[in-house]
Amino acid sequence: MTYDIIIVGAGPVGLSFARSLANTGLKIALVEKQSSEQLAAPEFDGRDIALTHLSVHLLKELGIWERFEPDDRPPIKAARVLDGTSPYCLKFDSEEDSIDALGFIVSNHVIRKALFDEVRTFDNVEIHSNLAVTSVSTDSSKACVVLSDGQIMEARLVVAADSRFSETRRMVGIPASMHDFGRVCIVCRMEHQRPHEGIAFECFHYGRTLAVLPLTSHRSSIVVTAPMDHRDAIMEMDDAQFGCDIRDRFNSRYGDMKLTTKRFAYPLVGVHASKFYAMRFALIGDAAVGMHPVTAHGYNLGLSGQDILAKEIITAAAQEGDIGATSLLERYQRQHMKATKPMFHGTNEIVKFFTDDRVLAKLARQVALRLANRIPLVKQIITSKLM
Ligand SMILES: Cc1cc2nc3c(=O)[nH]c(=O)nc-3n(C[C@H](O)[C@H](O)[C@H](O)COP(=O)(O)OP(=O)(O)OC[C@H]3O[C@@H](n4cnc5c(N)ncnc54)[C@H](O)[C@@H]3O)c2cc1C
């Protein structure tokens, strides 16, 4: 059981990383708790992922984008941000910027399936499903992991992509700062009477946030963010009640709204690891940075981070260098932290600003939306971050 690289976790980022390295001939083991059936046919989990242009470019490079049916990757043509009960909105329009779309939406289970179908075509990538990593140890020459069935694997590098609550991050002693927002994100899909015309909405209502992301013309992905103690009341509403509640909160903009899927609840905890590597060990994806979903950057950052690490490894392998060298991991950390730190802290500040229900904060938000609409440079910066 000796490999070049062991990847812990076959979520979207672990699979993306395996695919990024699949052409190198490096011997890779991918260890995942879920069964091979779950990996081959992942179920809808409520998460519709807004992808930036960089992510689309990376997914094209990996041969994944072409695997999505056109209906499975609808564009976001425009976006609107509203605050409180005011009808005033901050507007972003792709047409104004002469671009096709601000971004694209692909469901998490569709991304996972496409990646799995692609990765399993490579003989040098072994997928060990139904197994968890229960311990990790490393020294200057190798890394060693123990699996839940007692098997031992060795490699030159272990890469953890095992979620924001990463157990392997803890096993190697990398600290992480965690912020529990005390809120829950409830996601589902709904059908509505009127078309959405490709417009995404982020409505920061007082106490509760409603995001509506456009899928095919009369269907949208709905994201409700509410205090944790509202969770049961929202989850236990019957489907008709929930439909009326969302329609009313959305000011009947799309007419009647009807649930087409189950509702899924995700507690909101943001996580940023203080380091992205240890000896012969690296963190990628949510294990490195788990974002609040409001700015829709979790997978986008995970994808760009794994790309940085993969490219460092590909260069080292081509020069017959050490693919687990500390200097290589240090370069990965330096580049990835530059992107993640401002995004993580900026997102948390946005959440704080838009969930502050004091009078002055409400006023400040109305002023901020108007300024952002009127100052082209500010709008350009926000649009480029969105994209
Ligand atoms: C409601 C919601 C909406 C979101 N919207 C967006 C969006 O619009 N845009 C965006 O970019 N991101 C979004 N995200 C974030 C995105 O879903 C995550 O960033 C992404 O799923 C992270 O992928 P990952 O592979 O790092 O981790 P995960 O998806 O958490 O996968 C981790 C994998 O590791 C496995 N695992 C865990 N522990 C072990 C172990 N010990 N041994 C073996 N296997 C293990 C798990 O079974 C799992 O398969 C959203 C998230 C939520 C909750």
The ligand as a MOL file (V3000), in Angstrom:
LIG
                    3D

  0  0  0     0  0            999 V3000
M  V30 BEGIN CTAB
M  V30 COUNTS 53 58 0 0 0
M  V30 BEGIN ATOM
M  V30 1 C -25.7690 25.7840 1.4610 0
M  V30 2 C -24.4270 25.8710 0.8070 0
M  V30 3 C -24.3010 26.5650 -0.3960 0
M  V30 4 C -23.0490 26.6830 -1.0050 0
M  V30 5 N -22.9460 27.3970 -2.1580 0
M  V30 6 C -21.7400 27.5500 -2.7350 0
M  V30 7 C -21.6070 28.3170 -3.9420 0
M  V30 8 O -22.5700 28.8620 -4.4690 0
M  V30 9 N -20.3580 28.4210 -4.5050 0
M  V30 10 C -19.2570 27.8230 -3.9340 0
M  V30 11 O -18.1650 27.9550 -4.4980 0
M  V30 12 N -19.3760 27.0810 -2.8080 0
M  V30 13 C -20.5730 26.9430 -2.1920 0
M  V30 14 N -20.6880 26.1930 -1.0610 0
M  V30 15 C -19.4680 25.5690 -0.4920 0
M  V30 16 C -19.1660 24.2160 -1.1220 0
M  V30 17 O -20.2700 23.3550 -1.0200 0
M  V30 18 C -17.9520 23.6260 -0.3760 0
M  V30 19 O -16.9190 24.5900 -0.3920 0
M  V30 20 C -17.4500 22.3410 -1.0430 0
M  V30 21 O -18.4090 21.3240 -0.9560 0
M  V30 22 C -16.1900 21.8540 -0.3340 0
M  V30 23 O -15.7680 20.6550 -0.9060 0
M  V30 24 P -14.7120 19.7190 -0.1780 0
M  V30 25 O -14.4680 18.5890 -1.1260 0
M  V30 26 O -13.5780 20.5180 0.3280 0
M  V30 27 O -15.4590 19.1980 1.1380 0
M  V30 28 P -16.7690 18.3440 1.3230 0
M  V30 29 O -17.7660 18.6360 0.2540 0
M  V30 30 O -17.1930 18.5830 2.7400 0
M  V30 31 O -16.2850 16.8260 1.1530 0
M  V30 32 C -15.4820 16.1870 2.1160 0
M  V30 33 C -15.4550 14.6790 1.8210 0
M  V30 34 O -14.5430 14.0420 2.7210 0
M  V30 35 C -15.1130 12.8380 3.2120 0
M  V30 36 N -14.4790 12.5700 4.5330 0
M  V30 37 C -14.5970 13.2970 5.6620 0
M  V30 38 N -13.8140 12.7860 6.6450 0
M  V30 39 C -13.1850 11.7010 6.1210 0
M  V30 40 C -12.2560 10.7480 6.6460 0
M  V30 41 N -11.7750 10.8270 7.8950 0
M  V30 42 N -11.8360 9.7560 5.8310 0
M  V30 43 C -12.2930 9.6690 4.5600 0
M  V30 44 N -13.1740 10.5470 4.0000 0
M  V30 45 C -13.6130 11.5460 4.7710 0
M  V30 46 C -16.6120 13.1560 3.2940 0
M  V30 47 O -17.3860 11.9770 3.2930 0
M  V30 48 C -16.8100 14.0050 2.0380 0
M  V30 49 O -17.1250 13.2330 0.8930 0
M  V30 50 C -21.9220 26.0720 -0.4150 0
M  V30 51 C -22.0500 25.3650 0.7760 0
M  V30 52 C -23.2840 25.2740 1.4000 0
M  V30 53 C -23.4200 24.5110 2.6940 0
M  V30 END ATOM
M  V30 BEGIN BOND
M  V30 1 1 1 2
M  V30 2 1 2 3
M  V30 3 2 2 52
M  V30 4 2 3 4
M  V30 5 1 4 5
M  V30 6 1 4 50
M  V30 7 2 5 6
M  V30 8 1 6 7
M  V30 9 1 6 13
M  V30 10 2 7 8
M  V30 11 1 7 9
M  V30 12 1 9 10
M  V30 13 2 10 11
M  V30 14 1 10 12
M  V30 15 2 12 13
M  V30 16 1 13 14
M  V30 17 1 14 15
M  V30 18 1 14 50
M  V30 19 1 15 16
M  V30 20 1 16 17
M  V30 21 1 16 18
M  V30 22 1 18 19
M  V30 23 1 18 20
M  V30 24 1 20 21
M  V30 25 1 20 22
M  V30 26 1 22 23
M  V30 27 1 23 24
M  V30 28 2 24 25
M  V30 29 1 24 26
M  V30 30 1 24 27
M  V30 31 1 27 28
M  V30 32 2 28 29
M  V30 33 1 28 30
M  V30 34 1 28 31
M  V30 35 1 31 32
M  V30 36 1 32 33
M  V30 37 1 33 34
M  V30 38 1 33 48
M  V30 39 1 34 35
M  V30 40 1 35 36
M  V30 41 1 35 46
M  V30 42 1 36 37
M  V30 43 1 36 45
M  V30 44 2 37 38
M  V30 45 1 38 39
M  V30 46 1 39 40
M  V30 47 2 39 45
M  V30 48 1 40 41
M  V30 49 2 40 42
M  V30 50 1 42 43
M  V30 51 2 43 44
M  V30 52 1 44 45
M  V30 53 1 46 47
M  V30 54 1 46 48
M  V30 55 1 48 49
M  V30 56 2 50 51
M  V30 57 1 51 52
M  V30 58 1 52 53
M  V30 END BOND
M  V30 END CTAB
M  END
